[in-house]
């Protein structure tokens, strides 16, 4: 859908707007929104509400054909019991509106819902909720099917009605569209089969983004990684015939002297578990083990579209984790880029092995902050389910501030995270008799010990870790990538730029 914003007031009344359909709100207490009142010139909206044809319950709709007035149709949308609208009621109403639009014979429509009346939410949130829901409603997963699903019909052009002209609203809409486009890219990459979305495919995607948005891009190959002594990352690649790719994207939209924010993404394009092989059921979902990398690329798509005034660097360590005669074995000891030795106790704990070298590499940028994003541990799903990403940082003032920024960005967007501890006591669980660290800890707190492992490679800068194992994709009948945490990351960067 194409979106635009238009201000309606006494000089430009909504009742005079020409459109295939105008969506307005009604409430369970028989009240009409301001836009509904303006369109109720013949009393048909009031009559429909009084008759019980629509109750006003959140998410209910009723379509009225019009014989008079500029609009051909009016869609009444239930918003719940109060004019102080809950977030849940608003999102339900938006979903119902978009569903109704999909079945209309109209090509254009106006959404004149009360965008500024959602409890504890602002206009920017409402615009983002509508745009992201619209993208989700038309998102296609049939790219690799021989016979495509029927193309969506109905409304393709939507005008969002606001009370008065405001440049901030146009900025918020542009940001919402950029975030939605970034989420679409992240979902597309996540859903691709692993024989297509290889490390090389991710590298080519980064190059394509660089051409489109004038990013700087560099892709390091195996020989360069060997010269950098990335022994931990390379140990994961040993069993695969697919060459590893270490991708560096640079969006230098801020001042030249400003320290960049670095986003580091885990890019395991397929994870068998290696020699510590995973069970067969649901192993197909391990194509999603590159969703950290996909979210970095999606976030770059968003900030490139906005031309965000901030220096941002993306680092992606991409490879497969496969079993073969060359594969790293449990008990092998490898040396990381920063010189720490690691006993590989379980080859299925490979994400931290690629990330630790990527986090060491990030030091060279003298970053203002580093955030790594990874589908790192099943234990995070046990702890938080599929609602919140896990957030880990140290506890000093700088890290407390970074944690607040990320948590606030999550709350702004509904792409929420929950903070879990990093404490020295957990590092005791990572001790090895034969190396500086084991790549897994003793039983208990597995998502925490994984974060503590990474923390050992981040002590020269301010850092946070996002474990997105529970939020990056859905299983079952709704199987597919979610596009998270692109909204959180992009909003975090927007807030920094401001």
Residue, then its C-alpha position, 0 to 999 in steps of 0.5 A: x500500500x502507498x501511504x500519505x498524510x492529509x490534514x482535515x479541518x474546517x477549511x478542508x472538511x472530511x465530509x468533502x473528501x472524495x474517496x472510495x472509502x473512509x474508515x471512521x471510529x464508533x464506540x460501544x457507548x454509542x458515541x461517534x468519533x469526530x470524523x464519524x460525526x462529520x460524516x453523519x449528515x444523513x443520520x445513517x451512522x447514528x442509526x446503524x449504531x443505535x440499531x445494533x448493526x455494529x456494537x462498537x466492540x473493538x475490531x468490529x466493522x460495518x460497511x455503508x454504501x453512500x448515495x450522497x456525499x463525496x465518499x462512495x463508502x463509509x467503514x464504521x470501525x469499532x474502537x471499544x468502550x471508551x474514547x480513551x482507546x487502549x493499544x490493544x483496541x487500536x491495533x484490533x481496529x486497524x487489523x479489521x480496517x485493513x482486512x475490510x479494505x482488502x475486499x473492497x472494490x475501491x482503489x483508494x481509501x482514507x483512514x480517519x481513526x482517532x490517531x492521537x487518542x490511544x492511551x499513553x501512545x503518540x501520533x508517531x506510534x499510531x502511524x507506525x502501527x498502521x503502516x507495519x500492519x498494512x505491510x504485514x497484511x500483504x507480505x508474501x511468502x510464496x517467492x519460492x513457489x512455482x505457482x504464486x498465491x493470488x495477488x492482493x486486491x482491494x485498496x492500494x492507496x491510503x490517506x491517513x487523516x490528521x487534525x492539522x498539518x504537521x511536519x513531524x507527522x510526515x517525518x513519523x510516516x516516513x520513519x514508519x515506512x522505512x521501518x516496515x520496509x526494513x522488516x520486510x527485507x529481514x523477513x524475506x531473508x529469514x524465510x528463504x531456504x538455506x540453499x539459497x540464502x547462503x553467506x554469499x547471498x547475504x554478502x550480495x544483499x549487503x552489496x546491493x544495499x550499499x549501491x542503493x543507499x551509498x553505504x561503504x561495504x567490505x566483504x572479508x574472505x577466508x584468507x583475510x579472516x585467517x590473517x586477522x587470526x579469527x580462529x574462533x569464527x573460522x572453527x565454525x566454518x570448518x565442516x561446510x563447503x560454503x565459504x564464510x563471509x565477514x560483512x562490514x557495512x558503513x552508513x556515515x550519516x553523522x559528523x566525521x568525528x562522531x564515534x559510530x554505533x556498531x550493530x553486530x549480527x550473527x549470520x549462521x545461514x544454517x545450523x545443524x549443530x555440527x558434530x553435536x548434531x541437533x534432533x531432526x524434528x524442526x531442524x528446518x527452522x535452523x535456516x532462521x539462525x541468521x536472523x541477527x544478520x538479517x535484522x542488521x541488514x533490515x535496519x540498514x535498509x531503514x536508516x538508508x531510506x531515511x538517510x539517518x544523520x548518524x554514523x552506523x556500522x554493521x558487522x555480520x559474521x556469516x557461515x554455515x555450521x555443518x558436520x563433516x570430516x573437517x568439522x570442529x569436534x567437541x573438546x577441540x581448543x581454538x584461539x579467538x582474535x583477541x587471543x583467548x583460547x576456547x574449549x569447544x565443549x559443544x559445537x551447537x553453541x556456535x553463535x558465540x564462537x562467531x560473535x566473539x571474533x566479530x565483537x573483537x573486530x568492532x574495537x577498531x571503530x572506537x565505537x560509541x556503543x556496540x549492540x550484537x543481535x543473535x538467535x543465541x539460546x533456546x534458554x532465552x525462549x524458556x525464560x521469556x517465551x516469544x514476547x520479549x527479546x533478552x537484553x544483557x549489559x553490564x551494570x555501570x553507568x554507561x551500560x545502564x544508560x545504553x540499556x535504558x535506550x534499548x528498552x525505551x525503543x522497544x516500548x516505543x515500538x512494541x518490539x519489547x525486550x526484557x533485561x537479564x543479568x550479567x554478573x561475575x558469578x556466572x563467569x565461574x560456570x565458563x571455566x575450563x581445565x584446558x583453555x581460558x573459557x569453555x563455550x558453554x557453561x555448567x548447567x543453569x542460566x544458559x542464556x546468561x552464561x552465553x551473554x557472559x561468554x560474549x562479555x569477555x570480548x567487549x570490555x573496551x567499549x559500551x556493549x549490549x547483547x540482544x538474544x532474539x531466539x524467541x522473537x525472530x521467527x514463529x513456528x507452527x502454522x504461522x511459521x515465518x520470520x517476524x522482522x524483529x528487532x528491526x523496529x527496536x534497533x531503528x528507533x534506538x538509532x533514530x533516538x540517538x540521531x535526535 
